[in-house]
Amino acid sequence: MDFTKLAQDFLNLVVTNAPTYLKAIILLWVGFKIANVLSGVLRKIFTVQKFDETLSNFISSMVGWVVKIFVIIAVAGTLGIETTSFAAAFGGSFLAIGIALQGTLSHIASGFMILIFRPFKVGDTIVAQGHTGKVREIQLFSTIITTADNQTIIIPNGALSSGTTQNITFQPERRVDLSFTINGTNFDEAKSKLTKAVSGHAQIKSLEIVPTAISAGSITFAVRAWTSTDNFADINAYVLEAVKKASEEGQLSI
């Protein structure tokens, strides 16, 4: 085998088709840039028009991917690949491609299901696939959430659709559930002191204190404080702090 001749033929091919290859690269780069810009412009328009944030992000993402697909077809035509033959070949092998990409296609289908049934929306805090965070964006293939410590987690839509998702902020109100064991045997006195310790916050909408266990020298109470979902973490911290301070001041013994 004459490697020198092969190298020379390859070099001649590159030199001959260099303008075509350069044109294809530029077309691909410009096309993808346009797709990204168009997606961003759509997102801004939807924001100005106060369009639904969940739907606007999804549509913007989908439009970007559609434009990129057309760019790839145009680049194929620039390289001399017959786009009609390309389309015919793609149509003929659609079943094989569908089987090969069933995971990816399921993510797209799951994205549409999330938009239709709305188990969560942008801005909700969810627990899914072992992660807890606020939904930042629902895209064509995946959903992006941001954790409390500012990590970005990308979860495939298929996993969200087929798995269990807990929407923490779906309801306008939540209940803080905490348990305290009070030393002593006087039930009314123990309950009164605990109620006094935890009932001083304006954001507690209703408060329930019930016994859950009684032993020879102590009584265990469940403290159930209803508040708005936005104030859940604050009320949880407030109740813990209030009981601890009451204990330190000698008002009750825990």
C-alpha positions as CSV (number, residue, x, y, z in Angstrom):
1,M,0.0,0.0,0.0
2,D,1.4,3.4,-1.1
3,F,0.9,5.6,2.0
4,T,2.5,8.5,0.3
5,K,-0.1,8.4,-2.5
6,L,-2.9,8.0,0.0
7,A,-1.7,11.0,2.0
8,Q,-1.4,13.1,-1.2
9,D,-4.9,12.1,-2.3
10,F,-6.3,13.0,1.1
11,L,-4.5,16.4,1.0
12,N,-5.8,17.1,-2.5
13,L,-9.4,16.2,-1.3
14,V,-9.1,18.6,1.7
15,V,-7.7,21.4,-0.4
16,T,-10.3,20.9,-3.1
17,N,-13.2,20.9,-0.7
18,A,-11.8,23.3,1.9
19,P,-14.2,26.2,0.9
20,T,-17.2,23.8,1.2
21,Y,-16.1,22.5,4.6
22,L,-15.4,26.1,5.8
23,K,-18.8,27.2,4.6
24,A,-20.5,24.2,6.5
25,I,-18.6,25.0,9.7
26,I,-19.6,28.7,9.5
27,L,-23.2,27.8,8.7
28,L,-23.3,25.4,11.6
29,W,-21.8,28.0,14.0
30,V,-24.1,30.8,12.9
31,G,-27.2,28.6,12.8
32,F,-26.6,27.4,16.4
33,K,-26.0,31.0,17.5
34,I,-29.3,32.1,15.9
35,A,-31.1,29.2,17.6
36,N,-29.8,30.3,21.0
37,V,-30.5,33.9,20.4
38,L,-34.0,33.2,19.1
39,S,-34.7,31.0,22.2
40,G,-33.5,33.8,24.5
41,V,-35.5,36.5,22.7
42,L,-38.7,34.3,23.0
43,R,-38.0,33.8,26.7
44,K,-37.7,37.6,27.2
45,I,-40.9,38.3,25.2
46,F,-42.8,35.8,27.3
47,T,-41.4,37.4,30.5
48,V,-42.5,40.9,29.4
49,Q,-45.9,39.6,28.4
50,K,-46.1,37.8,31.8
51,F,-46.7,34.5,30.1
52,D,-46.7,31.3,32.2
53,E,-43.0,30.9,33.2
54,T,-43.1,27.1,33.1
55,L,-44.6,27.0,29.6
56,S,-42.5,29.8,28.2
57,N,-39.2,28.1,29.2
58,F,-40.4,24.9,27.6
59,I,-41.5,26.5,24.3
60,S,-38.3,28.5,24.1
61,S,-36.2,25.4,24.6
62,M,-38.2,23.5,22.0
63,V,-38.0,26.2,19.4
64,G,-34.2,26.3,19.9
65,W,-33.9,22.6,19.2
66,V,-36.2,22.7,16.2
67,V,-34.0,25.5,14.6
68,K,-30.8,23.5,15.3
69,I,-32.3,20.4,13.5
70,F,-33.0,22.5,10.4
71,V,-29.5,23.9,10.6
72,I,-28.0,20.4,10.6
73,I,-30.1,19.5,7.6
74,A,-28.9,22.7,5.8
75,V,-25.3,21.8,6.6
76,A,-25.8,18.3,5.3
77,G,-27.0,19.9,2.0
78,T,-24.0,22.1,1.9
79,L,-21.7,19.1,2.2
80,G,-23.4,17.6,-0.8
81,I,-25.7,15.2,1.0
82,E,-29.0,15.0,-0.7
83,T,-31.5,16.2,1.9
84,T,-34.4,14.4,0.1
85,S,-32.4,11.2,0.3
86,F,-31.5,12.0,3.9
87,A,-35.1,12.5,4.8
88,A,-36.2,9.3,3.0
89,A,-33.5,7.3,4.7
90,F,-34.5,8.8,8.1
91,G,-38.1,7.9,7.4
92,G,-37.2,4.4,6.3
93,S,-35.2,3.8,9.5
94,F,-37.6,5.7,11.8
95,L,-38.4,2.6,13.8
96,A,-34.8,1.7,14.4
97,I,-34.0,5.3,15.4
98,G,-37.0,5.4,17.6
99,I,-35.8,2.2,19.4
100,A,-32.3,3.5,19.7
101,L,-33.5,6.9,21.1
102,Q,-36.4,5.6,23.1
103,G,-34.8,7.0,26.3
104,T,-34.4,10.5,24.8
105,L,-37.8,10.4,23.2
106,S,-39.3,9.4,26.6
107,H,-37.8,12.5,28.2
108,I,-39.4,14.7,25.6
109,A,-42.8,13.0,26.0
110,S,-42.4,13.3,29.8
111,G,-41.7,17.0,29.4
112,F,-45.1,17.4,27.7
113,M,-46.8,15.3,30.4
114,I,-45.3,17.6,33.1
115,L,-46.7,20.7,31.2
116,I,-50.1,19.1,30.8
117,F,-50.7,17.7,34.3
118,R,-48.6,20.3,36.2
119,P,-47.3,18.2,39.2
120,F,-45.0,21.2,39.7
121,K,-44.1,24.5,38.0
122,V,-41.2,26.9,37.9
123,G,-40.7,28.3,41.4
124,D,-42.0,25.3,43.2
125,T,-39.7,23.4,45.7
126,I,-39.7,19.7,45.0
127,V,-38.1,16.5,46.3
128,A,-37.2,14.1,43.4
129,Q,-34.5,11.5,42.7
130,G,-32.9,12.1,46.1
131,H,-32.6,15.9,45.6
132,T,-34.5,18.8,47.1
133,G,-34.5,22.2,45.3
134,K,-36.5,25.0,43.7
135,V,-37.5,24.4,40.0
136,R,-35.6,26.9,37.9
137,E,-36.5,25.6,34.4
138,I,-38.4,22.9,32.7
139,Q,-36.6,22.1,29.4
140,L,-37.3,19.7,26.5
141,F,-35.2,16.9,27.9
142,S,-34.7,17.7,31.6
143,T,-35.7,19.9,34.5
144,I,-33.2,22.1,36.3
145,I,-33.5,22.7,40.1
146,T,-31.4,24.8,42.5
147,T,-30.7,23.4,45.9
148,A,-30.8,25.5,49.1
149,D,-26.9,25.7,49.1
150,N,-27.0,26.9,45.4
151,Q,-26.1,23.7,43.6
152,T,-27.6,23.1,40.2
153,I,-29.2,19.7,39.7
154,I,-30.3,18.5,36.2
155,I,-32.9,15.7,36.3
156,P,-34.1,13.9,33.2
157,N,-37.9,14.5,32.6
158,G,-38.3,10.7,32.2
159,A,-37.1,10.1,35.7
160,L,-39.5,12.8,37.1
161,S,-42.4,11.4,35.2
162,S,-41.9,7.7,36.2
163,G,-40.7,8.3,39.7
164,T,-42.2,9.9,42.9
165,T,-42.0,13.7,43.1
166,Q,-42.9,15.5,46.3
167,N,-44.0,19.1,45.8
168,I,-43.3,20.8,49.1
169,T,-44.7,24.2,48.1
170,F,-47.8,23.1,46.2
171,Q,-50.2,23.8,49.1
172,P,-50.5,27.4,50.5
173,E,-50.1,26.2,54.1
174,R,-48.0,23.6,55.9
175,R,-47.9,22.1,59.4
176,V,-44.8,22.1,61.5
177,D,-44.6,18.8,63.5
178,L,-42.3,18.6,66.4
179,S,-42.2,16.4,69.6
180,F,-41.0,17.3,73.1
181,T,-40.8,15.3,76.3
182,I,-41.6,17.4,79.4
183,N,-40.4,16.2,82.8
184,G,-43.2,16.0,85.4
185,T,-46.5,14.3,86.0
186,N,-48.9,17.2,86.1
187,F,-50.5,17.1,82.6
188,D,-52.3,20.4,82.7
189,E,-49.3,22.3,84.0
190,A,-46.9,20.7,81.5
191,K,-49.2,21.4,78.5
192,S,-49.9,25.0,79.7
193,K,-46.2,25.8,80.0
194,L,-45.4,24.3,76.6
195,T,-48.3,26.2,75.0
196,K,-47.1,29.5,76.5
197,A,-43.6,28.9,75.2
198,V,-44.4,28.3,71.6
199,S,-47.6,30.5,70.9
200,G,-46.0,33.9,70.6
201,H,-45.4,34.1,66.8
202,A,-47.7,36.1,64.6
203,Q,-47.3,33.8,61.7
204,I,-48.6,30.7,63.5
205,K,-52.2,30.5,62.2
206,S,-53.3,27.6,64.5
207,L,-51.6,25.6,67.2
208,E,-52.4,22.1,68.5
209,I,-50.5,20.5,71.4
210,V,-51.5,16.8,72.1
211,P,-50.0,14.1,74.2
212,T,-48.4,11.2,72.4
213,A,-46.8,9.2,75.2
214,I,-46.9,9.2,79.0
215,S,-44.3,7.6,81.3
216,A,-43.7,7.5,85.1
217,G,-42.0,10.8,85.2
218,S,-42.6,12.6,81.9
219,I,-45.2,13.4,79.2
220,T,-44.4,13.6,75.5
221,F,-46.3,16.2,73.5
222,A,-46.7,16.7,69.7
223,V,-46.6,20.4,68.7
224,R,-48.5,21.0,65.5
225,A,-48.3,24.6,64.2
226,W,-50.0,25.6,61.0
227,T,-48.4,28.4,59.0
228,S,-48.0,29.6,55.4
229,T,-45.7,27.5,53.2
230,D,-43.3,30.5,52.8
231,N,-42.9,30.7,56.6
232,F,-42.5,27.0,57.3
233,A,-38.8,27.0,57.9
234,D,-39.0,30.1,60.1
235,I,-41.8,28.7,62.3
236,N,-39.9,25.3,62.6
237,A,-36.8,27.2,63.9
238,Y,-38.9,29.4,66.1
239,V,-40.6,26.6,68.0
240,L,-37.3,24.8,68.6
241,E,-35.7,28.0,69.8
242,A,-38.7,29.0,72.0
243,V,-38.8,25.6,73.8
244,K,-35.0,25.6,74.3
245,K,-35.1,29.2,75.8
246,A,-38.0,28.3,78.1
247,S,-36.0,25.3,79.3
248,E,-33.0,27.5,80.0
249,E,-35.1,30.0,81.9
250,G,-36.5,27.3,84.1
251,Q,-40.1,27.6,82.7
252,L,-40.2,24.0,81.8
253,S,-37.9,20.9,81.9
254,I,-37.3,18.9,78.7
